[in-house]
């Protein structure tokens, strides 16, 4: 498949994609633009520092801005704007919708991809520990809880609320919401607060699929497979190869095409699902 090929099925639509300076978010912004949408790319440059078990290149990706994504979209003939945004600020969701409306138009598509990911574990002692892949982790604390829930849960909920309120106020009849999740209903050992925050995102999105349906909104959650967004090592690939639950190490563009389809007119009957990709 030529992922750079343009289609027109989202022409005239405006998308807001959070956490879109790298990884799945960046690939999703590029895919939606290739389908004709105008895209507001939001990002936050993070200094994640060196971590055992994680390639140094991953930190560089997390620390960069959105210039490369915007360049890719515009070079291909698409329309995009970017804004750096700390979603831990509860005022930011409304501000982002304001920015999108000012720069591109009212938002039709919301992709909640950004994460405040901070690894924690009930098994880690006060000084921290490491997981099965050699990555450092910390004990569950108020700080680790807040880092995950402020972005993955609260910001996603507030973005959905703003999206729905503004769609209703302009008497809109079409909308798409997609969230990104991870973990399982049985928990996420080694990433306790992250998994719990994603469970909250899932619940908010499922509620939106019911409450916003009269406005023509579909709302779904995508659970990607292990995806090489820069953190995948040989140890991770060996883990996937030996696992009964994981089958692939995906490319971000593969996941982005699924998200783009869920945002398309063709997916109008698909809502209220947590779609696990293998």
C-alpha positions as CSV (number, residue, x, y, z in Angstrom):
1,X,0.0,0.0,0.0
2,X,1.2,3.5,-0.9
3,X,0.6,5.3,2.4
4,X,1.5,8.7,0.8
5,X,-1.3,8.5,-1.7
6,X,-3.9,11.2,-1.3
7,X,-7.6,10.5,-1.1
8,X,-10.5,12.9,-0.6
9,X,-12.7,11.1,1.9
10,X,-11.8,13.5,4.7
11,X,-11.6,16.7,2.6
12,X,-13.1,19.6,4.4
13,X,-12.6,17.9,7.8
14,X,-10.4,19.2,10.6
15,X,-8.5,16.8,12.9
16,X,-6.8,17.3,16.2
17,X,-4.1,14.8,17.0
18,X,-2.3,14.9,20.4
19,X,1.2,13.7,20.9
20,X,1.9,13.9,17.2
21,X,5.6,14.9,17.0
22,X,6.7,11.3,16.7
23,X,5.5,7.7,16.7
24,X,1.9,6.7,16.2
25,X,0.7,10.3,16.6
26,X,3.0,11.6,13.9
27,X,2.0,8.8,11.6
28,X,-1.7,9.4,12.3
29,X,-1.4,13.1,11.5
30,X,0.3,12.3,8.2
31,X,-2.2,9.7,7.3
32,X,-5.2,11.9,8.1
33,X,-3.7,14.7,6.0
34,X,-3.2,12.2,3.2
35,X,-6.9,11.5,3.4
36,X,-7.7,15.2,2.9
37,X,-8.1,16.4,6.5
38,X,-6.5,19.6,7.8
39,X,-4.6,18.6,10.9
40,X,-3.7,20.4,14.2
41,X,-0.6,18.6,15.5
42,X,-0.1,19.0,19.2
43,X,3.1,17.9,21.0
44,X,5.2,18.4,24.1
45,X,9.0,18.2,23.9
46,X,10.1,16.0,26.8
47,X,13.6,15.4,28.2
48,X,13.2,11.7,29.2
49,X,16.9,11.2,29.8
50,X,18.8,8.0,29.5
51,X,17.2,4.8,30.7
52,X,18.5,1.3,30.8
53,X,16.9,-1.0,28.3
54,X,15.8,1.9,26.1
55,X,17.7,3.2,23.0
56,X,19.1,6.7,23.2
57,X,17.3,7.5,20.0
58,X,14.0,7.2,21.7
59,X,14.8,10.2,23.9
60,X,15.7,12.2,20.9
61,X,12.4,11.5,19.3
62,X,10.5,12.5,22.4
63,X,12.5,15.7,22.7
64,X,11.9,17.0,19.2
65,X,9.3,19.4,18.0
66,X,6.7,18.9,15.1
67,X,8.6,20.6,12.3
68,X,9.3,17.3,10.5
69,X,5.7,16.2,10.7
70,X,4.4,19.5,9.4
71,X,7.0,19.5,6.6
72,X,6.0,16.0,5.5
73,X,2.3,17.0,5.4
74,X,2.8,20.2,3.6
75,X,5.3,18.8,1.1
76,X,2.6,16.2,0.1
77,X,0.1,19.0,-0.5
78,X,-1.7,18.8,2.9
79,X,-2.7,21.4,5.4
80,X,-1.4,21.4,9.0
81,X,-0.6,23.6,11.9
82,X,1.3,22.7,15.1
83,X,1.1,23.8,18.8
84,X,3.2,22.8,21.8
85,X,0.8,21.9,24.6
86,X,1.2,20.5,28.1
87,X,-2.0,18.4,28.5
88,X,-1.4,18.2,32.2
89,X,-2.7,21.7,32.3
90,X,-6.5,21.4,32.7
91,X,-7.0,24.6,30.7
92,X,-5.2,23.2,27.7
93,X,-8.0,21.1,26.0
94,X,-10.3,24.2,25.5
95,X,-7.3,26.2,24.4
96,X,-6.4,23.6,21.7
97,X,-9.9,23.6,20.3
98,X,-9.7,27.4,20.2
99,X,-6.5,27.2,18.3
100,X,-7.8,24.6,15.8
101,X,-10.9,26.7,15.1
102,X,-8.8,29.8,14.6
103,X,-6.1,28.2,12.4
104,X,-8.1,25.5,10.5
105,X,-11.8,25.5,11.4
106,X,-14.1,23.5,13.8
107,X,-12.7,20.2,14.8
108,X,-14.5,17.1,13.4
109,X,-11.9,14.4,14.4
110,X,-10.3,14.0,17.8
111,X,-7.4,11.5,18.2
112,X,-6.4,11.1,21.9
113,X,-2.9,9.8,21.4
114,X,-0.7,11.8,23.9
115,X,0.5,10.0,27.0
116,X,2.0,11.1,30.3
117,X,3.6,7.6,30.5
118,X,5.6,7.1,33.6
119,X,6.5,3.6,34.5
120,X,5.6,2.4,38.0
121,X,5.1,-0.8,39.9
122,X,3.7,-2.1,43.2
123,X,6.7,-4.5,43.2
124,X,9.3,-1.8,43.0
125,X,10.9,-0.8,46.3
126,X,11.5,2.8,47.4
127,X,14.7,3.0,45.3
128,X,12.9,1.7,42.2
129,X,13.7,-1.5,40.2
130,X,13.6,-2.8,36.7
131,X,11.2,-4.7,34.5
132,X,11.6,-7.9,32.5
133,X,13.1,-5.9,29.6
134,X,15.7,-4.2,31.7
135,X,14.0,-0.8,31.8
136,X,14.1,1.1,35.1
137,X,10.8,1.6,37.0
138,X,9.7,3.2,40.2
139,X,7.2,2.6,43.0
140,X,3.6,3.7,42.6
141,X,3.4,7.2,44.2
142,X,1.1,10.2,44.0
143,X,3.5,11.7,41.5
144,X,3.5,8.7,39.2
145,X,-0.3,8.5,39.4
146,X,-0.7,12.2,38.6
147,X,1.7,12.0,35.6
148,X,-0.3,9.2,34.0
149,X,-3.8,10.2,34.9
150,X,-3.4,14.0,34.1
151,X,-2.7,13.3,30.5
152,X,-4.1,9.9,29.5
153,X,-7.3,10.1,31.5
154,X,-8.2,13.7,32.5
155,X,-7.0,15.5,29.4
156,X,-8.7,12.9,27.1
157,X,-11.9,13.4,29.0
158,X,-11.7,17.2,28.8
159,X,-10.9,17.0,25.1
160,X,-13.9,14.8,24.5
161,X,-16.1,17.1,26.5
162,X,-15.0,20.2,24.6
163,X,-15.3,18.4,21.3
164,X,-18.9,17.3,22.0
165,X,-20.0,20.6,23.5
166,X,-18.7,22.6,20.4
167,X,-20.1,20.1,18.0
168,X,-23.5,20.4,19.6
169,X,-23.4,24.2,19.7
170,X,-22.9,24.4,16.0
171,X,-25.5,21.7,15.4
172,X,-23.0,19.4,13.9
173,X,-24.0,16.0,12.6
174,X,-20.6,14.2,12.0
175,X,-17.6,13.5,14.2
176,X,-15.0,10.9,15.0
177,X,-13.2,10.2,18.3
178,X,-10.3,7.7,18.5
179,X,-8.3,6.9,21.6
180,X,-5.1,4.9,22.0
181,X,-4.8,2.3,24.8
182,X,-2.5,-0.3,26.2
183,X,-2.6,-3.0,28.9
184,X,-5.4,-5.4,29.7
185,X,-8.5,-5.5,31.8
186,X,-6.5,-7.7,34.2
187,X,-4.0,-5.0,34.8
188,X,-0.6,-4.0,33.5
189,X,2.2,-5.4,35.6
190,X,5.2,-3.1,35.6
191,X,3.2,-0.2,34.3
192,X,0.5,0.0,36.9
193,X,-0.7,3.6,36.7
194,X,-0.3,3.8,32.9
195,X,-2.5,0.8,32.5
196,X,-5.1,2.2,34.9
197,X,-5.1,5.6,33.2
198,X,-5.7,3.9,29.8
199,X,-8.6,2.0,31.3
200,X,-10.1,5.3,32.3
201,X,-9.6,6.6,28.7
202,X,-11.3,3.5,27.4
203,X,-14.3,4.1,29.7
204,X,-14.6,7.8,28.8
205,X,-14.5,6.9,25.1
206,X,-17.1,4.2,25.4
207,X,-19.4,6.6,27.2
208,X,-18.9,9.2,24.4
209,X,-19.8,6.5,21.9
210,X,-23.3,6.4,23.5
211,X,-23.8,10.0,24.6
212,X,-22.6,11.7,21.4
213,X,-24.1,9.2,19.0
214,X,-27.1,11.5,18.3
215,X,-24.6,14.1,16.9
216,X,-23.3,11.6,14.4
217,X,-20.2,10.8,16.4
218,X,-18.4,7.5,16.4
219,X,-16.0,6.8,19.2
220,X,-13.5,3.9,19.3
221,X,-10.3,2.9,21.0
222,X,-7.3,1.3,19.3
223,X,-5.0,-1.1,21.2
224,X,-1.9,-1.2,19.0
225,X,0.4,-4.2,19.0
226,X,4.0,-3.6,20.1
227,X,4.9,-0.7,17.9
228,X,8.4,0.4,17.0
229,X,8.2,4.1,18.0
230,X,11.9,4.1,18.8
231,X,11.9,2.2,22.1
232,X,12.0,-1.3,20.6
233,X,15.2,-3.3,21.2
234,X,16.4,-6.8,20.3
235,X,15.2,-7.9,23.7
236,X,11.7,-6.6,22.9
237,X,11.6,-8.4,19.6
238,X,12.7,-11.6,21.3
239,X,9.9,-11.1,23.8
240,X,7.3,-10.6,21.1
241,X,8.6,-13.7,19.2
242,X,8.2,-15.9,22.2
243,X,4.8,-14.5,23.4
244,X,1.4,-16.0,22.9
245,X,-0.3,-12.6,23.3
246,X,1.8,-10.6,20.8
247,X,2.4,-11.5,17.1
248,X,4.0,-8.5,15.5
249,X,6.2,-5.5,16.0
250,X,4.3,-3.0,14.0
251,X,5.4,0.2,12.2
252,X,3.6,3.4,13.4
253,X,2.2,3.9,9.8
254,X,0.4,0.5,10.0
255,X,-1.4,1.6,13.1
256,X,-2.1,5.0,11.7
257,X,-3.9,3.5,8.7
258,X,-6.4,1.7,11.0
259,X,-7.0,5.0,12.9
260,X,-7.5,6.9,9.6
261,X,-10.1,4.3,8.5
262,X,-11.9,4.7,11.8
263,X,-12.0,8.5,11.1
264,X,-13.3,8.0,7.6
265,X,-16.9,8.1,6.4
266,X,-16.7,4.4,5.6
267,X,-16.6,3.5,9.3
268,X,-19.9,5.2,10.2
269,X,-21.3,1.9,11.6
270,X,-18.3,1.2,13.8
271,X,-18.5,2.7,17.3
272,X,-18.1,1.7,20.9
273,X,-15.3,-0.7,20.2
274,X,-11.9,-1.4,21.7
275,X,-10.0,-2.7,18.7
276,X,-7.0,-4.8,19.5
277,X,-4.5,-5.0,16.7
278,X,-2.2,-8.0,16.5
